[in-house]
């Protein structure tokens, strides 16, 4: 079971996550006010530090594929995570974007579970993305994800059963509920952001490394079917 943890805010924090058993380390290189955002320079430093130790993932909520490609080229993550507003970067645009990305960079597409047409969108994006991430949605945060709430896992299970690409389950997952989520959905991987944070006040946070380690242990506790 792959474990993905958002959002590291330094190269040192990224390495600390890998040392706790994390496989994919999520980064948020932007200046628009997203939770845990960092500069592209810091994100690129984290990517470099992770090379050979863990997989780097950088998200974008942008809609201009030229701007997305520019960020991807500056940061050079292993995986580009597209999580803008539902439908803002459609399937055709993702296909066009892939031609602009550095060689070998993979694409992860976010699907807002519970949004209208989520299953059809998942099937369509599975044709152009290397991974899907099934996440919750709230209008309080730009893009899909970082909502800190769970969604209908039965819907996620339906999506997992009908696509042919690896699927990561996200949305309000913690050490306390991740085993149940895995048992219900049977994804390829699981993701946590809000429930593995330690709040620092004024909207800031750092990763709670004990919570991360507990999440990794809980995810690994579910026997394979």
LOVEXKOL-654854 format. One record per residue (C-alpha): x, y, z; residue in one letter; residue number from 1; chain. Coordinates in nm, 2 decimals. Last residue first. Example, Ala and Ser with C-alpha at 12.3 -4.5 7.8 and 13.67 -1.06 7.14 Angstrom:
<torlos>
<torlo><east>1.37</east><north>-0.11</north><up>0.71</up><resn>s</resn><resi>2</resi><chain>A</chain></torlo>
<torlo><east>1.23</east><north>-0.45</north><up>0.78</up><resn>a</resn><resi>1</resi><chain>A</chain></torlo>
</torlos>
This chain:
<torlos>
<torlo><east>-0.70</east><north>-0.96</north><up>-0.08</up><resn>x</resn><resi>225</resi><chain>A</chain></torlo>
<torlo><east>-0.41</east><north>-0.78</north><up>0.09</up><resn>x</resn><resi>224</resi><chain>A</chain></torlo>
<torlo><east>-0.41</east><north>-0.76</north><up>0.47</up><resn>x</resn><resi>223</resi><chain>A</chain></torlo>
<torlo><east>-0.47</east><north>-0.41</north><up>0.62</up><resn>x</resn><resi>222</resi><chain>A</chain></torlo>
<torlo><east>-0.20</east><north>-0.33</north><up>0.87</up><resn>x</resn><resi>221</resi><chain>A</chain></torlo>
<torlo><east>0.02</east><north>-0.14</north><up>0.63</up><resn>x</resn><resi>220</resi><chain>A</chain></torlo>
<torlo><east>-0.22</east><north>0.16</north><up>0.63</up><resn>x</resn><resi>219</resi><chain>A</chain></torlo>
<torlo><east>-0.22</east><north>0.16</north><up>1.01</up><resn>x</resn><resi>218</resi><chain>A</chain></torlo>
<torlo><east>0.16</east><north>0.16</north><up>1.03</up><resn>x</resn><resi>217</resi><chain>A</chain></torlo>
<torlo><east>0.19</east><north>0.45</north><up>0.77</up><resn>x</resn><resi>216</resi><chain>A</chain></torlo>
<torlo><east>-0.08</east><north>0.65</north><up>0.95</up><resn>x</resn><resi>215</resi><chain>A</chain></torlo>
<torlo><east>0.10</east><north>0.60</north><up>1.29</up><resn>x</resn><resi>214</resi><chain>A</chain></torlo>
<torlo><east>0.43</east><north>0.72</north><up>1.14</up><resn>x</resn><resi>213</resi><chain>A</chain></torlo>
<torlo><east>0.25</east><north>1.02</north><up>1.00</up><resn>x</resn><resi>212</resi><chain>A</chain></torlo>
<torlo><east>0.09</east><north>1.10</north><up>1.33</up><resn>x</resn><resi>211</resi><chain>A</chain></torlo>
<torlo><east>0.43</east><north>1.08</north><up>1.50</up><resn>x</resn><resi>210</resi><chain>A</chain></torlo>
<torlo><east>0.57</east><north>1.30</north><up>1.23</up><resn>x</resn><resi>209</resi><chain>A</chain></torlo>
<torlo><east>0.32</east><north>1.57</north><up>1.29</up><resn>x</resn><resi>208</resi><chain>A</chain></torlo>
<torlo><east>0.38</east><north>1.77</north><up>0.97</up><resn>x</resn><resi>207</resi><chain>A</chain></torlo>
<torlo><east>0.40</east><north>2.14</north><up>1.02</up><resn>x</resn><resi>206</resi><chain>A</chain></torlo>
<torlo><east>0.12</east><north>2.39</north><up>1.03</up><resn>x</resn><resi>205</resi><chain>A</chain></torlo>
<torlo><east>0.02</east><north>2.75</north><up>0.96</up><resn>x</resn><resi>204</resi><chain>A</chain></torlo>
<torlo><east>-0.34</east><north>2.88</north><up>0.95</up><resn>x</resn><resi>203</resi><chain>A</chain></torlo>
<torlo><east>-0.27</east><north>3.16</north><up>1.20</up><resn>x</resn><resi>202</resi><chain>A</chain></torlo>
<torlo><east>-0.16</east><north>2.90</north><up>1.46</up><resn>x</resn><resi>201</resi><chain>A</chain></torlo>
<torlo><east>0.10</east><north>2.62</north><up>1.45</up><resn>x</resn><resi>200</resi><chain>A</chain></torlo>
<torlo><east>-0.12</east><north>2.33</north><up>1.38</up><resn>x</resn><resi>199</resi><chain>A</chain></torlo>
<torlo><east>0.04</east><north>1.99</north><up>1.38</up><resn>x</resn><resi>198</resi><chain>A</chain></torlo>
<torlo><east>-0.06</east><north>1.81</north><up>1.06</up><resn>x</resn><resi>197</resi><chain>A</chain></torlo>
<torlo><east>-0.13</east><north>1.45</north><up>0.98</up><resn>x</resn><resi>196</resi><chain>A</chain></torlo>
<torlo><east>-0.51</east><north>1.48</north><up>0.97</up><resn>x</resn><resi>195</resi><chain>A</chain></torlo>
<torlo><east>-0.49</east><north>1.77</north><up>0.72</up><resn>x</resn><resi>194</resi><chain>A</chain></torlo>
<torlo><east>-0.28</east><north>1.61</north><up>0.45</up><resn>x</resn><resi>193</resi><chain>A</chain></torlo>
<torlo><east>-0.32</east><north>1.24</north><up>0.41</up><resn>x</resn><resi>192</resi><chain>A</chain></torlo>
<torlo><east>-0.31</east><north>1.01</north><up>0.11</up><resn>x</resn><resi>191</resi><chain>A</chain></torlo>
<torlo><east>-0.37</east><north>0.64</north><up>0.04</up><resn>x</resn><resi>190</resi><chain>A</chain></torlo>
<torlo><east>-0.25</east><north>0.40</north><up>-0.22</up><resn>x</resn><resi>189</resi><chain>A</chain></torlo>
<torlo><east>-0.35</east><north>0.13</north><up>-0.47</up><resn>x</resn><resi>188</resi><chain>A</chain></torlo>
<torlo><east>-0.71</east><north>0.16</north><up>-0.36</up><resn>x</resn><resi>187</resi><chain>A</chain></torlo>
<torlo><east>-0.91</east><north>-0.12</north><up>-0.20</up><resn>x</resn><resi>186</resi><chain>A</chain></torlo>
<torlo><east>-1.22</east><north>0.10</north><up>-0.13</up><resn>x</resn><resi>185</resi><chain>A</chain></torlo>
<torlo><east>-1.38</east><north>-0.04</north><up>0.18</up><resn>x</resn><resi>184</resi><chain>A</chain></torlo>
<torlo><east>-1.08</east><north>-0.22</north><up>0.34</up><resn>x</resn><resi>183</resi><chain>A</chain></torlo>
<torlo><east>-0.86</east><north>0.07</north><up>0.26</up><resn>x</resn><resi>182</resi><chain>A</chain></torlo>
<torlo><east>-1.10</east><north>0.32</north><up>0.41</up><resn>x</resn><resi>181</resi><chain>A</chain></torlo>
<torlo><east>-1.14</east><north>0.10</north><up>0.73</up><resn>x</resn><resi>180</resi><chain>A</chain></torlo>
<torlo><east>-0.76</east><north>0.09</north><up>0.76</up><resn>x</resn><resi>179</resi><chain>A</chain></torlo>
<torlo><east>-0.73</east><north>0.47</north><up>0.71</up><resn>x</resn><resi>178</resi><chain>A</chain></torlo>
<torlo><east>-0.98</east><north>0.56</north><up>0.98</up><resn>x</resn><resi>177</resi><chain>A</chain></torlo>
<torlo><east>-0.78</east><north>0.61</north><up>1.30</up><resn>x</resn><resi>176</resi><chain>A</chain></torlo>
<torlo><east>-0.44</east><north>0.67</north><up>1.14</up><resn>x</resn><resi>175</resi><chain>A</chain></torlo>
<torlo><east>-0.60</east><north>0.96</north><up>0.95</up><resn>x</resn><resi>174</resi><chain>A</chain></torlo>
<torlo><east>-0.78</east><north>1.01</north><up>0.62</up><resn>x</resn><resi>173</resi><chain>A</chain></torlo>
<torlo><east>-1.00</east><north>1.32</north><up>0.57</up><resn>x</resn><resi>172</resi><chain>A</chain></torlo>
<torlo><east>-1.00</east><north>1.30</north><up>0.19</up><resn>x</resn><resi>171</resi><chain>A</chain></torlo>
<torlo><east>-0.76</east><north>1.09</north><up>-0.02</up><resn>x</resn><resi>170</resi><chain>A</chain></torlo>
<torlo><east>-0.76</east><north>0.75</north><up>-0.20</up><resn>x</resn><resi>169</resi><chain>A</chain></torlo>
<torlo><east>-0.49</east><north>0.69</north><up>-0.45</up><resn>x</resn><resi>168</resi><chain>A</chain></torlo>
<torlo><east>-0.58</east><north>0.50</north><up>-0.77</up><resn>x</resn><resi>167</resi><chain>A</chain></torlo>
<torlo><east>-0.35</east><north>0.31</north><up>-1.00</up><resn>x</resn><resi>166</resi><chain>A</chain></torlo>
<torlo><east>-0.48</east><north>0.30</north><up>-1.36</up><resn>x</resn><resi>165</resi><chain>A</chain></torlo>
<torlo><east>-0.72</east><north>0.06</north><up>-1.52</up><resn>x</resn><resi>164</resi><chain>A</chain></torlo>
<torlo><east>-1.05</east><north>0.22</north><up>-1.41</up><resn>x</resn><resi>163</resi><chain>A</chain></torlo>
<torlo><east>-1.38</east><north>0.05</north><up>-1.32</up><resn>x</resn><resi>162</resi><chain>A</chain></torlo>
<torlo><east>-1.32</east><north>-0.11</north><up>-0.98</up><resn>x</resn><resi>161</resi><chain>A</chain></torlo>
<torlo><east>-1.14</east><north>0.19</north><up>-0.84</up><resn>x</resn><resi>160</resi><chain>A</chain></torlo>
<torlo><east>-1.43</east><north>0.41</north><up>-0.94</up><resn>x</resn><resi>159</resi><chain>A</chain></torlo>
<torlo><east>-1.69</east><north>0.19</north><up>-0.77</up><resn>x</resn><resi>158</resi><chain>A</chain></torlo>
<torlo><east>-1.47</east><north>0.18</north><up>-0.46</up><resn>x</resn><resi>157</resi><chain>A</chain></torlo>
<torlo><east>-1.46</east><north>0.56</north><up>-0.46</up><resn>x</resn><resi>156</resi><chain>A</chain></torlo>
<torlo><east>-1.84</east><north>0.57</north><up>-0.47</up><resn>x</resn><resi>155</resi><chain>A</chain></torlo>
<torlo><east>-1.86</east><north>0.32</north><up>-0.18</up><resn>x</resn><resi>154</resi><chain>A</chain></torlo>
<torlo><east>-1.61</east><north>0.55</north><up>0.01</up><resn>x</resn><resi>153</resi><chain>A</chain></torlo>
<torlo><east>-1.86</east><north>0.83</north><up>0.01</up><resn>x</resn><resi>152</resi><chain>A</chain></torlo>
<torlo><east>-1.65</east><north>1.13</north><up>0.12</up><resn>x</resn><resi>151</resi><chain>A</chain></torlo>
<torlo><east>-1.42</east><north>1.21</north><up>0.41</up><resn>x</resn><resi>150</resi><chain>A</chain></torlo>
<torlo><east>-1.34</east><north>1.56</north><up>0.52</up><resn>x</resn><resi>149</resi><chain>A</chain></torlo>
<torlo><east>-1.01</east><north>1.75</north><up>0.56</up><resn>x</resn><resi>148</resi><chain>A</chain></torlo>
<torlo><east>-1.09</east><north>1.96</north><up>0.25</up><resn>x</resn><resi>147</resi><chain>A</chain></torlo>
<torlo><east>-0.73</east><north>1.98</north><up>0.13</up><resn>x</resn><resi>146</resi><chain>A</chain></torlo>
<torlo><east>-0.86</east><north>1.84</north><up>-0.20</up><resn>x</resn><resi>145</resi><chain>A</chain></torlo>
<torlo><east>-1.00</east><north>1.96</north><up>-0.54</up><resn>x</resn><resi>144</resi><chain>A</chain></torlo>
<torlo><east>-0.92</east><north>2.32</north><up>-0.63</up><resn>x</resn><resi>143</resi><chain>A</chain></torlo>
<torlo><east>-0.94</east><north>2.63</north><up>-0.43</up><resn>x</resn><resi>142</resi><chain>A</chain></torlo>
<torlo><east>-1.02</east><north>2.57</north><up>-0.06</up><resn>x</resn><resi>141</resi><chain>A</chain></torlo>
<torlo><east>-1.35</east><north>2.69</north><up>0.10</up><resn>x</resn><resi>140</resi><chain>A</chain></torlo>
<torlo><east>-1.56</east><north>2.55</north><up>-0.18</up><resn>x</resn><resi>139</resi><chain>A</chain></torlo>
<torlo><east>-1.50</east><north>2.20</north><up>-0.04</up><resn>x</resn><resi>138</resi><chain>A</chain></torlo>
<torlo><east>-1.41</east><north>1.89</north><up>-0.23</up><resn>x</resn><resi>137</resi><chain>A</chain></torlo>
<torlo><east>-1.31</east><north>1.54</north><up>-0.12</up><resn>x</resn><resi>136</resi><chain>A</chain></torlo>
<torlo><east>-1.05</east><north>1.34</north><up>-0.31</up><resn>x</resn><resi>135</resi><chain>A</chain></torlo>
<torlo><east>-1.00</east><north>1.04</north><up>-0.54</up><resn>x</resn><resi>134</resi><chain>A</chain></torlo>
<torlo><east>-0.64</east><north>1.06</north><up>-0.68</up><resn>x</resn><resi>133</resi><chain>A</chain></torlo>
<torlo><east>-0.60</east><north>0.91</north><up>-1.03</up><resn>x</resn><resi>132</resi><chain>A</chain></torlo>
<torlo><east>-0.27</east><north>0.79</north><up>-1.16</up><resn>x</resn><resi>131</resi><chain>A</chain></torlo>
<torlo><east>-0.09</east><north>0.78</north><up>-1.50</up><resn>x</resn><resi>130</resi><chain>A</chain></torlo>
<torlo><east>-0.33</east><north>1.02</north><up>-1.66</up><resn>x</resn><resi>129</resi><chain>A</chain></torlo>
<torlo><east>-0.47</east><north>1.04</north><up>-2.02</up><resn>x</resn><resi>128</resi><chain>A</chain></torlo>
<torlo><east>-0.71</east><north>0.75</north><up>-2.05</up><resn>x</resn><resi>127</resi><chain>A</chain></torlo>
<torlo><east>-0.78</east><north>0.74</north><up>-1.67</up><resn>x</resn><resi>126</resi><chain>A</chain></torlo>
<torlo><east>-0.91</east><north>1.10</north><up>-1.72</up><resn>x</resn><resi>125</resi><chain>A</chain></torlo>
<torlo><east>-1.21</east><north>0.97</north><up>-1.91</up><resn>x</resn><resi>124</resi><chain>A</chain></torlo>
<torlo><east>-1.30</east><north>0.69</north><up>-1.67</up><resn>x</resn><resi>123</resi><chain>A</chain></torlo>
<torlo><east>-1.26</east><north>0.92</north><up>-1.37</up><resn>x</resn><resi>122</resi><chain>A</chain></torlo>
<torlo><east>-1.48</east><north>1.19</north><up>-1.54</up><resn>x</resn><resi>121</resi><chain>A</chain></torlo>
<torlo><east>-1.75</east><north>0.93</north><up>-1.61</up><resn>x</resn><resi>120</resi><chain>A</chain></torlo>
<torlo><east>-1.74</east><north>0.82</north><up>-1.24</up><resn>x</resn><resi>119</resi><chain>A</chain></torlo>
<torlo><east>-1.75</east><north>1.18</north><up>-1.11</up><resn>x</resn><resi>118</resi><chain>A</chain></torlo>
<torlo><east>-2.04</east><north>1.29</north><up>-1.34</up><resn>x</resn><resi>117</resi><chain>A</chain></torlo>
<torlo><east>-2.17</east><north>1.55</north><up>-1.09</up><resn>x</resn><resi>116</resi><chain>A</chain></torlo>
<torlo><east>-1.93</east><north>1.58</north><up>-0.80</up><resn>x</resn><resi>115</resi><chain>A</chain></torlo>
<torlo><east>-1.95</east><north>1.32</north><up>-0.53</up><resn>x</resn><resi>114</resi><chain>A</chain></torlo>
<torlo><east>-1.58</east><north>1.22</north><up>-0.55</up><resn>x</resn><resi>113</resi><chain>A</chain></torlo>
<torlo><east>-1.38</east><north>1.52</north><up>-0.68</up><resn>x</resn><resi>112</resi><chain>A</chain></torlo>
<torlo><east>-1.13</east><north>1.34</north><up>-0.91</up><resn>x</resn><resi>111</resi><chain>A</chain></torlo>
<torlo><east>-0.77</east><north>1.46</north><up>-0.90</up><resn>x</resn><resi>110</resi><chain>A</chain></torlo>
<torlo><east>-0.54</east><north>1.37</north><up>-1.19</up><resn>x</resn><resi>109</resi><chain>A</chain></torlo>
<torlo><east>-0.19</east><north>1.24</north><up>-1.14</up><resn>x</resn><resi>108</resi><chain>A</chain></torlo>
<torlo><east>0.05</east><north>1.29</north><up>-1.42</up><resn>x</resn><resi>107</resi><chain>A</chain></torlo>
<torlo><east>0.40</east><north>1.14</north><up>-1.47</up><resn>x</resn><resi>106</resi><chain>A</chain></torlo>
<torlo><east>0.72</east><north>1.31</north><up>-1.56</up><resn>x</resn><resi>105</resi><chain>A</chain></torlo>
<torlo><east>0.94</east><north>1.09</north><up>-1.78</up><resn>x</resn><resi>104</resi><chain>A</chain></torlo>
<torlo><east>1.05</east><north>1.36</north><up>-2.03</up><resn>x</resn><resi>103</resi><chain>A</chain></torlo>
<torlo><east>0.98</east><north>1.71</north><up>-1.90</up><resn>x</resn><resi>102</resi><chain>A</chain></torlo>
<torlo><east>0.62</east><north>1.82</north><up>-1.96</up><resn>x</resn><resi>101</resi><chain>A</chain></torlo>
<torlo><east>0.49</east><north>2.00</north><up>-2.27</up><resn>x</resn><resi>100</resi><chain>A</chain></torlo>
<torlo><east>0.35</east><north>1.69</north><up>-2.45</up><resn>x</resn><resi>99</resi><chain>A</chain></torlo>
<torlo><east>0.17</east><north>1.59</north><up>-2.13</up><resn>x</resn><resi>98</resi><chain>A</chain></torlo>
<torlo><east>-0.01</east><north>1.93</north><up>-2.14</up><resn>x</resn><resi>97</resi><chain>A</chain></torlo>
<torlo><east>-0.19</east><north>1.85</north><up>-2.47</up><resn>x</resn><resi>96</resi><chain>A</chain></torlo>
<torlo><east>-0.33</east><north>1.53</north><up>-2.33</up><resn>x</resn><resi>95</resi><chain>A</chain></torlo>
<torlo><east>-0.43</east><north>1.71</north><up>-2.01</up><resn>x</resn><resi>94</resi><chain>A</chain></torlo>
<torlo><east>-0.60</east><north>1.98</north><up>-2.22</up><resn>x</resn><resi>93</resi><chain>A</chain></torlo>
<torlo><east>-0.80</east><north>1.72</north><up>-2.41</up><resn>x</resn><resi>92</resi><chain>A</chain></torlo>
<torlo><east>-0.91</east><north>1.56</north><up>-2.08</up><resn>x</resn><resi>91</resi><chain>A</chain></torlo>
<torlo><east>-1.03</east><north>1.89</north><up>-1.94</up><resn>x</resn><resi>90</resi><chain>A</chain></torlo>
<torlo><east>-0.83</east><north>2.13</north><up>-1.73</up><resn>x</resn><resi>89</resi><chain>A</chain></torlo>
<torlo><east>-1.11</east><north>2.33</north><up>-1.55</up><resn>x</resn><resi>88</resi><chain>A</chain></torlo>
<torlo><east>-1.33</east><north>2.03</north><up>-1.54</up><resn>x</resn><resi>87</resi><chain>A</chain></torlo>
<torlo><east>-1.36</east><north>2.03</north><up>-1.16</up><resn>x</resn><resi>86</resi><chain>A</chain></torlo>
<torlo><east>-1.15</east><north>2.31</north><up>-1.01</up><resn>x</resn><resi>85</resi><chain>A</chain></torlo>
<torlo><east>-0.78</east><north>2.24</north><up>-1.01</up><resn>x</resn><resi>84</resi><chain>A</chain></torlo>
<torlo><east>-0.62</east><north>1.93</north><up>-0.88</up><resn>x</resn><resi>83</resi><chain>A</chain></torlo>
<torlo><east>-0.35</east><north>1.82</north><up>-1.13</up><resn>x</resn><resi>82</resi><chain>A</chain></torlo>
<torlo><east>-0.07</east><north>1.64</north><up>-0.95</up><resn>x</resn><resi>81</resi><chain>A</chain></torlo>
<torlo><east>0.26</east><north>1.64</north><up>-1.15</up><resn>x</resn><resi>80</resi><chain>A</chain></torlo>
<torlo><east>0.46</east><north>1.33</north><up>-1.05</up><resn>x</resn><resi>79</resi><chain>A</chain></torlo>
<torlo><east>0.84</east><north>1.28</north><up>-1.04</up><resn>x</resn><resi>78</resi><chain>A</chain></torlo>
<torlo><east>0.87</east><north>1.65</north><up>-0.95</up><resn>x</resn><resi>77</resi><chain>A</chain></torlo>
<torlo><east>1.08</east><north>1.88</north><up>-1.17</up><resn>x</resn><resi>76</resi><chain>A</chain></torlo>
<torlo><east>1.03</east><north>2.21</north><up>-0.98</up><resn>x</resn><resi>75</resi><chain>A</chain></torlo>
<torlo><east>1.10</east><north>2.46</north><up>-1.26</up><resn>x</resn><resi>74</resi><chain>A</chain></torlo>
<torlo><east>0.98</east><north>2.24</north><up>-1.55</up><resn>x</resn><resi>73</resi><chain>A</chain></torlo>
<torlo><east>0.66</east><north>2.15</north><up>-1.36</up><resn>x</resn><resi>72</resi><chain>A</chain></torlo>
<torlo><east>0.60</east><north>2.52</north><up>-1.29</up><resn>x</resn><resi>71</resi><chain>A</chain></torlo>
<torlo><east>0.64</east><north>2.62</north><up>-1.66</up><resn>x</resn><resi>70</resi><chain>A</chain></torlo>
<torlo><east>0.42</east><north>2.32</north><up>-1.76</up><resn>x</resn><resi>69</resi><chain>A</chain></torlo>
<torlo><east>0.14</east><north>2.44</north><up>-1.53</up><resn>x</resn><resi>68</resi><chain>A</chain></torlo>
<torlo><east>0.17</east><north>2.80</north><up>-1.66</up><resn>x</resn><resi>67</resi><chain>A</chain></torlo>
<torlo><east>0.15</east><north>2.67</north><up>-2.02</up><resn>x</resn><resi>66</resi><chain>A</chain></torlo>
<torlo><east>-0.14</east><north>2.45</north><up>-1.92</up><resn>x</resn><resi>65</resi><chain>A</chain></torlo>
<torlo><east>-0.34</east><north>2.75</north><up>-1.80</up><resn>x</resn><resi>64</resi><chain>A</chain></torlo>
<torlo><east>-0.59</east><north>2.62</north><up>-1.55</up><resn>x</resn><resi>63</resi><chain>A</chain></torlo>
<torlo><east>-0.38</east><north>2.64</north><up>-1.23</up><resn>x</resn><resi>62</resi><chain>A</chain></torlo>
<torlo><east>-0.46</east><north>2.42</north><up>-0.93</up><resn>x</resn><resi>61</resi><chain>A</chain></torlo>
<torlo><east>-0.11</east><north>2.26</north><up>-0.94</up><resn>x</resn><resi>60</resi><chain>A</chain></torlo>
<torlo><east>0.04</east><north>1.99</north><up>-0.73</up><resn>x</resn><resi>59</resi><chain>A</chain></torlo>
<torlo><east>0.39</east><north>1.86</north><up>-0.69</up><resn>x</resn><resi>58</resi><chain>A</chain></torlo>
<torlo><east>0.47</east><north>1.50</north><up>-0.62</up><resn>x</resn><resi>57</resi><chain>A</chain></torlo>
<torlo><east>0.81</east><north>1.37</north><up>-0.53</up><resn>x</resn><resi>56</resi><chain>A</chain></torlo>
<torlo><east>0.88</east><north>0.99</north><up>-0.50</up><resn>x</resn><resi>55</resi><chain>A</chain></torlo>
<torlo><east>1.12</east><north>0.88</north><up>-0.23</up><resn>x</resn><resi>54</resi><chain>A</chain></torlo>
<torlo><east>1.49</east><north>0.81</north><up>-0.16</up><resn>x</resn><resi>53</resi><chain>A</chain></torlo>
<torlo><east>1.66</east><north>0.81</north><up>-0.50</up><resn>x</resn><resi>52</resi><chain>A</chain></torlo>
<torlo><east>1.59</east><north>1.18</north><up>-0.55</up><resn>x</resn><resi>51</resi><chain>A</chain></torlo>
<torlo><east>1.41</east><north>1.31</north><up>-0.24</up><resn>x</resn><resi>50</resi><chain>A</chain></torlo>
<torlo><east>1.67</east><north>1.59</north><up>-0.17</up><resn>x</resn><resi>49</resi><chain>A</chain></torlo>
<torlo><east>1.64</east><north>1.71</north><up>-0.53</up><resn>x</resn><resi>48</resi><chain>A</chain></torlo>
<torlo><east>1.26</east><north>1.72</north><up>-0.51</up><resn>x</resn><resi>47</resi><chain>A</chain></torlo>
<torlo><east>1.28</east><north>1.91</north><up>-0.18</up><resn>x</resn><resi>46</resi><chain>A</chain></torlo>
<torlo><east>1.52</east><north>2.17</north><up>-0.32</up><resn>x</resn><resi>45</resi><chain>A</chain></torlo>
<torlo><east>1.28</east><north>2.21</north><up>-0.62</up><resn>x</resn><resi>44</resi><chain>A</chain></torlo>
<torlo><east>1.00</east><north>2.27</north><up>-0.38</up><resn>x</resn><resi>43</resi><chain>A</chain></torlo>
<torlo><east>1.20</east><north>2.53</north><up>-0.20</up><resn>x</resn><resi>42</resi><chain>A</chain></torlo>
<torlo><east>1.27</east><north>2.71</north><up>-0.52</up><resn>x</resn><resi>41</resi><chain>A</chain></torlo>
<torlo><east>0.91</east><north>2.68</north><up>-0.64</up><resn>x</resn><resi>40</resi><chain>A</chain></torlo>
<torlo><east>0.81</east><north>2.86</north><up>-0.33</up><resn>x</resn><resi>39</resi><chain>A</chain></torlo>
<torlo><east>0.61</east><north>2.69</north><up>-0.06</up><resn>x</resn><resi>38</resi><chain>A</chain></torlo>
<torlo><east>0.24</east><north>2.64</north><up>0.01</up><resn>x</resn><resi>37</resi><chain>A</chain></torlo>
<torlo><east>0.13</east><north>2.46</north><up>0.33</up><resn>x</resn><resi>36</resi><chain>A</chain></torlo>
<torlo><east>-0.24</east><north>2.53</north><up>0.27</up><resn>x</resn><resi>35</resi><chain>A</chain></torlo>
<torlo><east>-0.30</east><north>2.72</north><up>-0.05</up><resn>x</resn><resi>34</resi><chain>A</chain></torlo>
<torlo><east>-0.26</east><north>3.10</north><up>-0.06</up><resn>x</resn><resi>33</resi><chain>A</chain></torlo>
<torlo><east>-0.20</east><north>3.19</north><up>-0.42</up><resn>x</resn><resi>32</resi><chain>A</chain></torlo>
<torlo><east>0.19</east><north>3.18</north><up>-0.41</up><resn>x</resn><resi>31</resi><chain>A</chain></torlo>
<torlo><east>0.24</east><north>2.82</north><up>-0.54</up><resn>x</resn><resi>30</resi><chain>A</chain></torlo>
<torlo><east>0.46</east><north>2.51</north><up>-0.50</up><resn>x</resn><resi>29</resi><chain>A</chain></torlo>
<torlo><east>0.25</east><north>2.27</north><up>-0.29</up><resn>x</resn><resi>28</resi><chain>A</chain></torlo>
<torlo><east>0.46</east><north>1.96</north><up>-0.23</up><resn>x</resn><resi>27</resi><chain>A</chain></torlo>
<torlo><east>0.35</east><north>1.60</north><up>-0.17</up><resn>x</resn><resi>26</resi><chain>A</chain></torlo>
<torlo><east>0.59</east><north>1.32</north><up>-0.06</up><resn>x</resn><resi>25</resi><chain>A</chain></torlo>
<torlo><east>0.51</east><north>0.98</north><up>-0.21</up><resn>x</resn><resi>24</resi><chain>A</chain></torlo>
<torlo><east>0.64</east><north>0.67</north><up>-0.04</up><resn>x</resn><resi>23</resi><chain>A</chain></torlo>
<torlo><east>0.62</east><north>0.76</north><up>0.33</up><resn>x</resn><resi>22</resi><chain>A</chain></torlo>
<torlo><east>0.79</east><north>0.52</north><up>0.58</up><resn>x</resn><resi>21</resi><chain>A</chain></torlo>
<torlo><east>0.88</east><north>0.75</north><up>0.86</up><resn>x</resn><resi>20</resi><chain>A</chain></torlo>
<torlo><east>1.22</east><north>0.82</north><up>0.71</up><resn>x</resn><resi>19</resi><chain>A</chain></torlo>
<torlo><east>1.04</east><north>0.93</north><up>0.39</up><resn>x</resn><resi>18</resi><chain>A</chain></torlo>
<torlo><east>0.85</east><north>1.19</north><up>0.60</up><resn>x</resn><resi>17</resi><chain>A</chain></torlo>
<torlo><east>1.18</east><north>1.32</north><up>0.76</up><resn>x</resn><resi>16</resi><chain>A</chain></torlo>
<torlo><east>1.33</east><north>1.36</north><up>0.41</up><resn>x</resn><resi>15</resi><chain>A</chain></torlo>
<torlo><east>1.04</east><north>1.58</north><up>0.30</up><resn>x</resn><resi>14</resi><chain>A</chain></torlo>
<torlo><east>1.06</east><north>1.78</north><up>0.63</up><resn>x</resn><resi>13</resi><chain>A</chain></torlo>
<torlo><east>1.43</east><north>1.85</north><up>0.56</up><resn>x</resn><resi>12</resi><chain>A</chain></torlo>
<torlo><east>1.37</east><north>1.95</north><up>0.20</up><resn>x</resn><resi>11</resi><chain>A</chain></torlo>
<torlo><east>1.11</east><north>2.20</north><up>0.33</up><resn>x</resn><resi>10</resi><chain>A</chain></torlo>
<torlo><east>0.74</east><north>2.26</north><up>0.35</up><resn>x</resn><resi>9</resi><chain>A</chain></torlo>
<torlo><east>0.62</east><north>1.90</north><up>0.30</up><resn>x</resn><resi>8</resi><chain>A</chain></torlo>
<torlo><east>0.24</east><north>1.88</north><up>0.23</up><resn>x</resn><resi>7</resi><chain>A</chain></torlo>
<torlo><east>0.10</east><north>1.63</north><up>0.18</up><resn>x</resn><resi>6</resi><chain>A</chain></torlo>
<torlo><east>0.16</east><north>1.26</north><up>0.25</up><resn>x</resn><resi>5</resi><chain>A</chain></torlo>
<torlo><east>0.14</east><north>0.97</north><up>0.01</up><resn>x</resn><resi>4</resi><chain>A</chain></torlo>
<torlo><east>0.14</east><north>0.61</north><up>0.14</up><resn>x</resn><resi>3</resi><chain>A</chain></torlo>
<torlo><east>0.15</east><north>0.33</north><up>-0.12</up><resn>x</resn><resi>2</resi><chain>A</chain></torlo>
<torlo><east>0.00</east><north>0.00</north><up>0.00</up><resn>x</resn><resi>1</resi><chain>A</chain></torlo>
</torlos>
